Amino acid sequence: GSTPITAAPLMHNLSQLKLYMIVKFLFIISCELWFRGYLLWDTAKAIGVPLAIVLTITLHTMAHVFGATKEIFATMLLGFILCALTLWTQATWPAVVMHIVLSVVYEFRLLFGAFKPVKQTL
């Protein structure tokens, strides 16, 4: 198996690390705007909130299907939390911010050796 793409190898190259984090933030923002901003709201109107949550979590998890089993379950749990947060606040930005904060914590823990990334399985 291989390990996920993280900022850890870039720690000694500050300009590459900055670029990596900018791209990662833009990726997270675009994913959240798609899954929680567009898909969740439009499908909730069409098929109801419970099915919209299930659909959103399922599709978001499929994007992580090549990760480790722990990552898949964490993605499902986070997906539910982000859907609930989005519906509760009636806004997508809280989910964007929460996802970015969790990503930054994960990346910085990797950078400073607090834990090792989960190995991916195929």
Backbone bond lengths (Angstrom), bond angles and torsions (degrees), N, CA, C in turn:
res aa  C-N    CA-C-N  psi(-1)  N-CA   C-N-CA  omega(-1)  CA-C   N-CA-C  phi
1 G - - - 1.428 - - 1.516 110.79 -
2 S 1.289 115.63 165.83 1.454 121.55 178.49 1.522 109.04 -116.42
3 T 1.323 116.17 168.15 1.460 120.53 178.43 1.517 109.32 -99.96
4 P 1.344 116.96 156.18 1.467 119.24 -179.02 1.521 111.14 -68.21
5 I 1.314 115.29 158.37 1.458 120.71 176.51 1.520 107.36 -73.04
6 T 1.333 115.65 122.98 1.462 120.83 179.84 1.518 108.88 -136.78
7 A 1.317 115.23 176.13 1.462 121.08 179.66 1.518 112.49 -81.00
8 A 1.337 118.98 -10.87 1.464 121.81 -173.84 1.531 114.23 -51.98
9 P 1.353 120.59 -45.88 1.463 118.84 179.83 1.529 113.71 -66.36
10 L 1.321 117.69 -13.98 1.459 121.90 -175.71 1.518 113.23 -95.69
11 M 1.322 117.30 2.70 1.457 120.50 -173.04 1.521 113.39 -56.67
12 H 1.316 117.45 -32.59 1.460 120.61 -176.73 1.526 113.04 -89.53
13 N 1.317 117.88 -1.05 1.451 121.76 178.83 1.529 107.66 -124.96
14 L 1.317 115.90 94.16 1.463 121.34 -172.29 1.527 113.09 -61.22
15 S 1.320 118.53 -38.80 1.465 119.41 -178.74 1.532 110.89 -67.34
16 Q 1.325 117.43 -39.32 1.465 119.41 176.87 1.531 111.01 -68.54
17 L 1.320 116.28 -36.60 1.458 120.34 178.03 1.529 110.57 -63.29
18 K 1.320 117.48 -43.88 1.469 121.37 177.50 1.527 110.88 -60.86
19 L 1.328 116.80 -46.18 1.461 120.82 179.10 1.531 110.69 -61.61
20 Y 1.325 116.52 -43.83 1.464 121.04 178.67 1.530 110.46 -57.93
21 M 1.328 116.72 -46.74 1.459 120.20 -177.27 1.529 111.40 -67.60
22 I 1.327 117.89 -37.35 1.467 120.67 177.06 1.525 110.17 -62.92
23 V 1.319 116.42 -47.20 1.473 120.72 179.48 1.523 110.25 -63.12
24 K 1.331 116.92 -41.82 1.463 120.69 179.30 1.528 110.41 -62.19
25 F 1.348 117.47 -44.42 1.459 120.27 178.82 1.526 111.11 -61.93
26 L 1.318 117.35 -44.46 1.465 120.87 178.82 1.529 111.14 -62.10
27 F 1.334 116.27 -38.74 1.461 120.90 177.87 1.530 110.44 -64.14
28 I 1.325 116.84 -46.55 1.471 120.64 179.79 1.525 110.49 -62.53
29 I 1.319 116.41 -44.75 1.468 120.33 179.21 1.524 110.50 -59.22
30 S 1.322 117.09 -47.02 1.471 119.34 -178.65 1.525 111.40 -66.17
31 C 1.328 117.70 -38.83 1.470 119.79 177.57 1.519 111.72 -64.04
32 E 1.327 116.28 -45.43 1.463 119.19 -179.96 1.529 111.46 -65.51
33 L 1.320 116.66 -40.31 1.468 118.60 177.75 1.521 111.09 -63.02
34 W 1.327 116.99 -34.46 1.470 120.29 177.76 1.530 110.64 -73.57
35 F 1.345 117.18 -57.85 1.460 120.18 -172.63 1.529 112.76 -70.76
36 R 1.331 117.88 -50.86 1.459 120.58 -177.23 1.526 112.38 -91.59
37 G 1.312 118.27 -26.93 1.456 120.71 -177.52 1.511 113.75 -84.35
38 Y 1.309 116.42 -43.15 1.463 119.96 -175.96 1.533 111.58 -104.39
39 L 1.312 116.58 -59.94 1.466 120.88 -172.95 1.527 112.18 -60.49
40 L 1.319 117.63 -49.12 1.463 120.36 -177.56 1.523 111.63 -60.98
41 W 1.330 116.94 -48.74 1.466 119.85 -176.43 1.523 111.90 -66.54
42 D 1.329 116.88 -46.23 1.464 118.81 -176.92 1.521 112.52 -69.22
43 T 1.325 117.35 -38.91 1.464 118.29 178.92 1.531 110.86 -73.35
44 A 1.327 118.17 -30.80 1.470 120.13 176.66 1.521 110.51 -61.69
45 K 1.318 115.95 -39.18 1.473 119.86 177.68 1.525 110.88 -67.37
46 A 1.324 116.56 -36.24 1.463 120.89 -174.71 1.531 113.52 -83.86
47 I 1.337 117.83 -40.52 1.467 120.00 -172.92 1.532 113.92 -125.38
48 G 1.313 117.01 1.79 1.463 120.71 179.95 1.524 112.12 96.37
49 V 1.313 115.01 156.88 1.465 121.34 -174.51 1.527 113.32 -63.60
50 P 1.337 120.48 -48.22 1.473 118.48 -177.23 1.533 113.35 -58.89
51 L 1.323 116.87 -46.13 1.467 119.35 179.18 1.529 112.00 -68.51
52 A 1.318 116.63 -33.52 1.468 120.05 177.25 1.528 110.68 -64.57
53 I 1.332 116.65 -39.65 1.463 120.15 177.21 1.522 110.12 -64.20
54 V 1.317 116.85 -46.66 1.472 120.57 179.58 1.526 110.67 -60.12
55 L 1.322 117.21 -45.33 1.467 120.94 179.86 1.523 111.07 -63.03
56 T 1.318 116.92 -46.10 1.466 121.21 -179.31 1.524 110.95 -62.01
57 I 1.327 117.34 -46.19 1.468 120.79 179.19 1.525 110.48 -63.75
58 T 1.312 117.31 -42.42 1.473 121.19 -179.20 1.523 111.20 -61.59
59 L 1.322 117.14 -48.84 1.466 120.03 -179.00 1.527 112.09 -67.18
60 H 1.343 116.93 -39.02 1.458 120.32 178.40 1.538 110.11 -65.72
61 T 1.319 116.68 -40.25 1.466 120.50 178.90 1.522 111.00 -65.79
62 M 1.326 117.38 -36.45 1.469 120.26 178.53 1.523 111.38 -60.28
63 A 1.320 117.54 -29.03 1.462 121.39 177.21 1.530 111.00 -69.35
64 H 1.340 116.60 -17.92 1.468 121.68 -179.17 1.524 112.12 -110.75
65 V 1.319 117.31 12.22 1.464 121.34 -172.14 1.534 113.20 -63.10
66 F 1.327 117.35 -21.31 1.457 119.10 -179.97 1.518 112.40 -88.21
67 G 1.319 117.28 3.03 1.461 121.27 177.47 1.515 110.56 -83.42
68 A 1.303 115.20 -179.25 1.454 121.53 176.99 1.527 109.44 -68.81
69 T 1.318 116.31 159.72 1.462 121.41 -179.85 1.520 111.13 -56.81
70 K 1.341 117.67 -41.38 1.465 120.88 178.57 1.527 110.63 -60.76
71 E 1.332 116.73 -38.81 1.462 120.44 179.88 1.523 110.56 -66.21
72 I 1.306 117.44 -38.57 1.465 120.99 179.99 1.524 110.60 -63.93
73 F 1.337 116.70 -46.46 1.466 119.45 178.73 1.524 111.65 -66.29
74 A 1.327 117.23 -38.65 1.467 120.60 176.90 1.522 110.37 -63.98
75 T 1.334 117.14 -38.12 1.461 121.71 178.01 1.527 110.69 -63.53
76 M 1.321 116.42 -40.79 1.465 119.76 178.73 1.534 110.76 -64.85
77 L 1.324 117.04 -45.05 1.457 120.81 179.72 1.530 110.97 -64.48
78 L 1.335 116.09 -47.15 1.464 119.63 178.47 1.529 110.40 -62.29
79 G 1.326 117.34 -39.45 1.462 120.97 178.07 1.519 111.71 -58.36
80 F 1.339 115.83 -43.12 1.465 119.60 178.18 1.525 110.73 -64.35
81 I 1.325 116.20 -45.74 1.468 120.65 -179.43 1.530 110.66 -61.32
82 L 1.333 116.67 -43.54 1.466 120.25 -179.13 1.529 111.62 -68.22
83 C 1.339 117.29 -36.72 1.469 119.81 175.47 1.532 110.03 -64.09
84 A 1.333 116.59 -46.12 1.462 120.64 -179.86 1.527 110.97 -62.18
85 L 1.333 116.49 -42.90 1.468 121.13 178.71 1.529 110.77 -62.02
86 T 1.320 116.21 -43.58 1.459 121.29 179.80 1.525 111.12 -62.52
87 L 1.323 116.78 -46.00 1.459 120.42 -179.60 1.530 111.48 -68.64
88 W 1.321 117.05 -39.11 1.464 121.47 -178.85 1.526 111.70 -66.29
89 T 1.349 115.88 -42.46 1.472 119.68 -178.42 1.527 112.70 -87.16
90 Q 1.328 116.27 -11.48 1.469 121.64 -176.44 1.525 110.97 60.56
91 A 1.329 116.55 30.94 1.462 122.01 -178.85 1.532 109.63 -151.57
92 T 1.311 115.71 150.69 1.459 121.36 179.94 1.521 112.26 -88.14
93 W 1.312 118.55 -27.33 1.464 121.22 -173.00 1.523 114.48 -61.06
94 P 1.329 120.30 -35.24 1.467 117.56 175.41 1.535 112.77 -59.97
95 A 1.329 117.10 -37.11 1.466 120.59 177.00 1.527 110.66 -67.17
96 V 1.325 116.50 -39.12 1.468 120.61 177.12 1.522 110.01 -60.44
97 V 1.327 116.07 -48.95 1.464 120.63 -178.35 1.527 110.84 -63.01
98 M 1.332 117.24 -44.78 1.463 120.28 -179.69 1.524 111.15 -61.87
99 H 1.318 117.27 -42.75 1.465 121.77 179.81 1.527 110.27 -64.03
100 I 1.315 117.40 -42.45 1.474 120.85 178.53 1.531 110.55 -64.63
101 V 1.319 117.25 -44.51 1.469 120.24 179.86 1.530 110.45 -60.42
102 L 1.319 117.13 -46.31 1.466 119.95 178.68 1.526 111.34 -61.94
103 S 1.312 116.92 -38.69 1.460 120.96 178.78 1.527 111.44 -66.07
104 V 1.332 116.43 -42.22 1.469 120.29 179.08 1.528 110.20 -63.63
105 V 1.322 116.89 -43.54 1.471 120.12 178.45 1.526 109.78 -60.22
106 Y 1.325 116.92 -46.29 1.466 121.48 179.09 1.526 111.06 -59.08
107 E 1.320 117.29 -49.13 1.458 121.82 -177.65 1.530 111.74 -63.66
108 F 1.329 117.34 -44.16 1.458 119.65 -178.34 1.525 111.98 -70.14
109 R 1.316 117.10 -32.12 1.466 119.10 174.40 1.520 109.77 -66.08
110 L 1.318 117.55 -37.05 1.474 120.45 175.61 1.521 110.63 -67.02
111 L 1.325 115.80 -44.80 1.467 120.52 -177.95 1.524 111.81 -59.11
112 F 1.309 116.07 -39.20 1.449 119.36 -174.90 1.526 112.95 -102.74
113 G 1.339 115.85 15.82 1.454 121.44 169.37 1.512 116.97 73.90
114 A 1.318 118.44 21.11 1.460 119.60 -179.68 1.529 111.86 -70.30
115 F 1.319 117.36 -29.27 1.455 121.34 173.64 1.507 109.51 -157.67
116 K 1.295 115.49 164.76 1.459 120.96 179.76 1.519 108.63 -99.40
117 P 1.350 117.42 148.26 1.464 119.07 -179.96 1.522 110.80 -64.64
118 V 1.312 115.22 150.71 1.462 121.26 176.94 1.517 107.72 -70.35
119 K 1.324 116.78 132.61 1.466 119.57 177.60 1.516 109.30 -72.14
120 Q 1.318 115.13 138.12 1.453 120.25 179.50 1.519 109.89 -81.06
121 T 1.309 115.13 149.18 1.455 121.04 175.29 1.510 108.28 -120.32
122 L 1.297 116.46 150.15 1.464 119.96 177.82 1.495 111.11 -109.77
